[in-house]
Amino acid sequence: MGHETIMMRPWIFAAVVAAALCNQQAWSAGNAEAGAAKSAICQACHGATGNSVNPDWPNLAGLGADYIAQQLQNFKDAKRSNPMMSPMAAPLGTDDMADLGAYFSSQKIAEQEFDPASMKPGSKLYRGGNASRDIPACMACHGPDGLGMQAAKFPALRGQQSGYFVKQLHDYASGARATGPNNIMQTIATRLTDEDMRNLAAYVKGIR
C-alpha cells in the first residue's frame, strides 16, 4: 500500500460503499412497536432490549434495522446457516423482518465490562489497520465509534459479544459466511490471525 493511508484507499472505500448501496435489498421502514410485540421469541437469547448475556449470542441493540432484516432474510434463504436461527427465520415475512429490525435497532447498546489492557492492540488495528498485511482500518466501514453505516448495511460493532464476534470472523475466513460487496469481509478475515481477532473482539466490546 506504500505511502497511502492504511485506513482504506479513498477510491476503494467509495467503490465498496457504492457496491453495497447498489446491491442491497430495499426494505420498507419497519414499525418498532410492532417489532416489540413480535420479539418475544427472540428475547430468550438476545435479551428484551437486544442485549445478550451469553458471549456466543449476538447483541442486536443498535445493530441497524436493514442489516437485521437482511440477516433474517439470509437465514430464511439459507445464505446463512444456524441450527437455532434458520428455523426461527423460516416463517417470517418481509414485514416481520423489517419490524424486528426497527425494534432492535432502536434499543440502546449496553456498555460491556472490559479489560483496558486487552483493548490496546485491538484499537490500533481497528482504527489504523495494518499496511504490511494490507488490512484496512475497520472504522472505515464501521465508524470510529463502532456504530456502523446503516445506509450501506455495515453493522454496528460497538459492544458486541466477544465469542460471537470472533466466530463470525472465523466463519468469514473459512468461507462459511459470505457478506458484503465484493466479499470484502472474507478477504479481510483471511488476513487476520487468531490473536488479531481476539484483540479486535476485546476492543469493540469496550469501545466508547
C-alpha positions as CSV (number, residue, x, y, z in Angstrom):
1,M,0.0,0.0,0.0
2,G,3.1,2.2,0.1
3,H,2.6,5.7,1.5
4,E,-1.2,5.7,1.1
5,T,-3.4,5.7,4.1
6,I,-3.9,2.4,5.8
7,M,-7.4,3.2,6.7
8,M,-8.6,2.4,3.2
9,R,-7.7,4.0,-0.1
10,P,-10.4,6.6,-0.8
11,W,-11.4,5.1,-4.2
12,I,-11.6,1.6,-2.7
13,F,-13.8,2.8,0.1
14,A,-16.1,4.7,-2.3
15,A,-16.4,1.6,-4.5
16,V,-17.2,-0.6,-1.5
17,V,-19.9,1.7,-0.3
18,A,-21.3,2.2,-3.8
19,A,-21.5,-1.6,-4.4
20,A,-23.2,-2.0,-1.0
21,L,-25.8,0.6,-1.8
22,C,-26.5,-0.8,-5.3
23,N,-26.7,-4.4,-4.4
24,Q,-28.7,-4.3,-1.2
25,Q,-32.3,-5.4,-0.9
26,A,-34.7,-2.5,-0.5
27,W,-36.5,-2.7,2.9
28,S,-39.6,-0.8,3.8
29,A,-39.4,1.1,7.1
30,G,-40.4,-1.3,9.9
31,N,-42.6,-0.5,12.8
32,A,-40.7,-0.7,16.1
33,E,-43.8,-1.0,18.2
34,A,-45.0,-4.0,16.1
35,G,-41.5,-5.4,16.3
36,A,-41.6,-5.3,20.1
37,A,-44.7,-7.4,20.1
38,K,-43.1,-9.9,17.7
39,S,-39.8,-10.1,19.5
40,A,-40.9,-12.2,22.5
41,I,-39.4,-15.4,21.0
42,C,-36.1,-13.5,20.2
43,Q,-35.7,-12.3,23.8
44,A,-34.8,-15.7,25.2
45,C,-31.4,-15.5,23.5
46,H,-30.9,-11.8,22.6
47,G,-32.5,-10.2,25.7
48,A,-35.6,-8.0,26.0
49,T,-33.6,-5.0,24.7
50,G,-31.4,-6.9,22.3
51,N,-28.5,-7.1,24.7
52,S,-27.5,-10.7,25.1
53,V,-26.0,-12.1,28.3
54,N,-24.3,-15.0,26.5
55,P,-20.9,-14.2,24.9
56,D,-21.8,-16.6,22.0
57,W,-25.1,-15.0,21.2
58,P,-25.1,-11.6,19.4
59,N,-26.3,-8.3,20.7
60,L,-28.9,-6.9,18.4
61,A,-29.4,-3.5,20.0
62,G,-28.4,-0.7,17.7
63,L,-27.2,-3.1,15.0
64,G,-29.0,-1.4,12.2
65,A,-32.6,-2.0,11.1
66,D,-31.9,-3.0,7.5
67,Y,-28.9,-5.1,8.5
68,I,-31.0,-7.1,11.0
69,A,-33.8,-7.6,8.4
70,Q,-31.3,-8.7,5.8
71,Q,-29.7,-11.2,8.1
72,L,-33.1,-12.7,8.9
73,Q,-33.8,-13.0,5.2
74,N,-30.4,-14.6,4.7
75,F,-31.2,-17.2,7.4
76,K,-34.6,-17.9,5.7
77,D,-32.9,-18.2,2.3
78,A,-30.2,-20.5,3.7
79,K,-27.5,-18.0,2.7
80,R,-26.6,-18.2,6.4
81,S,-27.0,-21.4,8.4
82,N,-27.5,-21.7,12.1
83,P,-29.5,-24.6,13.8
84,M,-31.3,-22.1,16.0
85,M,-31.8,-19.1,13.8
86,S,-32.7,-20.9,10.5
87,P,-36.0,-22.3,11.8
88,M,-36.8,-19.1,13.6
89,A,-36.5,-17.1,10.4
90,A,-38.3,-19.6,8.2
91,P,-41.9,-18.4,9.0
92,L,-41.1,-14.7,8.9
93,G,-42.4,-12.4,6.2
94,T,-40.6,-9.3,5.0
95,D,-42.8,-7.0,7.2
96,D,-41.9,-9.2,10.2
97,M,-38.2,-8.8,9.5
98,A,-38.5,-5.1,9.0
99,D,-40.5,-4.7,12.2
100,L,-38.0,-6.7,14.2
101,G,-35.1,-4.8,12.7
102,A,-36.8,-1.5,13.6
103,Y,-37.4,-2.6,17.2
104,F,-33.9,-4.0,18.0
105,S,-32.1,-1.2,16.2
106,S,-34.0,1.4,18.3
107,Q,-32.7,-0.2,21.5
108,K,-29.6,1.2,23.3
109,I,-26.4,-0.7,23.2
110,A,-25.5,-1.7,26.8
111,E,-21.9,-0.9,27.9
112,Q,-19.9,-4.1,28.4
113,E,-17.3,-4.8,31.1
114,F,-13.8,-4.9,29.5
115,D,-10.1,-5.1,30.2
116,P,-8.5,-1.8,29.1
117,A,-5.1,-3.5,28.6
118,S,-6.6,-6.0,26.1
119,M,-8.2,-3.2,24.1
120,K,-4.9,-1.5,23.1
121,P,-3.7,-3.8,20.3
122,G,-7.3,-4.1,19.0
123,S,-7.7,-0.3,19.0
124,K,-4.6,0.0,16.8
125,L,-5.9,-2.4,14.2
126,Y,-9.5,-1.2,14.3
127,R,-8.5,2.4,13.9
128,G,-5.4,2.2,11.7
129,G,-5.3,-1.2,10.0
130,N,-2.1,-2.9,9.1
131,A,-0.3,-1.7,5.9
132,S,2.2,-4.6,5.8
133,R,-0.7,-7.1,5.6
134,D,-3.0,-4.9,3.5
135,I,-5.6,-4.8,6.2
136,P,-7.8,-1.7,6.2
137,A,-9.0,0.0,9.3
138,C,-12.3,-1.4,10.5
139,M,-13.5,2.1,11.3
140,A,-13.5,2.9,7.5
141,C,-16.8,1.0,7.2
142,H,-17.9,0.5,10.8
143,G,-17.2,4.0,12.1
144,P,-14.7,5.4,14.6
145,D,-17.3,4.9,17.3
146,G,-18.3,1.4,16.1
147,L,-21.9,2.5,15.2
148,G,-21.7,1.2,11.6
149,M,-23.1,2.7,8.4
150,Q,-26.7,1.9,8.2
151,A,-27.3,3.1,4.7
152,A,-24.8,0.6,3.4
153,K,-25.9,-2.1,5.9
154,F,-22.5,-2.1,7.5
155,P,-23.4,-3.2,11.1
156,A,-22.6,-1.5,14.4
157,L,-19.8,-3.4,16.2
158,R,-19.9,-1.4,19.4
159,G,-20.5,-3.6,22.5
160,Q,-20.7,-6.8,20.5
161,Q,-20.3,-10.1,22.4
162,S,-16.7,-11.3,22.0
163,G,-17.4,-15.0,21.4
164,Y,-19.9,-14.2,18.7
165,F,-17.6,-11.6,17.1
166,V,-14.6,-14.0,16.9
167,K,-16.8,-16.8,15.5
168,Q,-18.1,-14.5,12.7
169,L,-14.5,-13.6,11.7
170,H,-13.6,-17.3,11.6
171,D,-16.7,-18.0,9.5
172,Y,-15.7,-15.2,7.1
173,A,-12.2,-16.5,6.8
174,S,-13.3,-20.1,6.2
175,G,-16.0,-19.1,3.7
176,A,-18.8,-20.5,6.0
177,R,-20.3,-17.0,5.9
178,A,-20.3,-14.6,2.9
179,T,-21.4,-11.0,3.1
180,G,-20.6,-7.5,1.9
181,P,-19.8,-6.1,-1.6
182,N,-17.0,-7.9,-3.4
183,N,-16.7,-10.3,-0.5
184,I,-14.8,-7.7,1.4
185,M,-15.2,-9.3,4.9
186,Q,-14.0,-12.7,3.6
187,T,-10.9,-11.1,2.1
188,I,-10.1,-9.1,5.3
189,A,-10.7,-12.0,7.6
190,T,-8.3,-14.3,5.8
191,R,-5.5,-11.8,6.7
192,L,-6.3,-11.8,10.4
193,T,-4.6,-14.0,12.9
194,D,-6.4,-15.6,15.8
195,E,-4.7,-13.0,18.0
196,D,-5.9,-10.2,15.8
197,M,-9.5,-11.5,16.0
198,R,-9.3,-11.7,19.8
199,N,-7.8,-8.2,20.1
200,L,-10.5,-6.7,17.8
201,A,-13.2,-8.5,19.8
202,A,-11.8,-7.0,23.0
203,Y,-11.7,-3.5,21.5
204,V,-15.2,-3.5,20.1
205,K,-16.7,-4.9,23.3
206,G,-15.3,-1.9,25.2
207,I,-15.4,0.8,22.6
208,R,-17.0,4.0,24.0
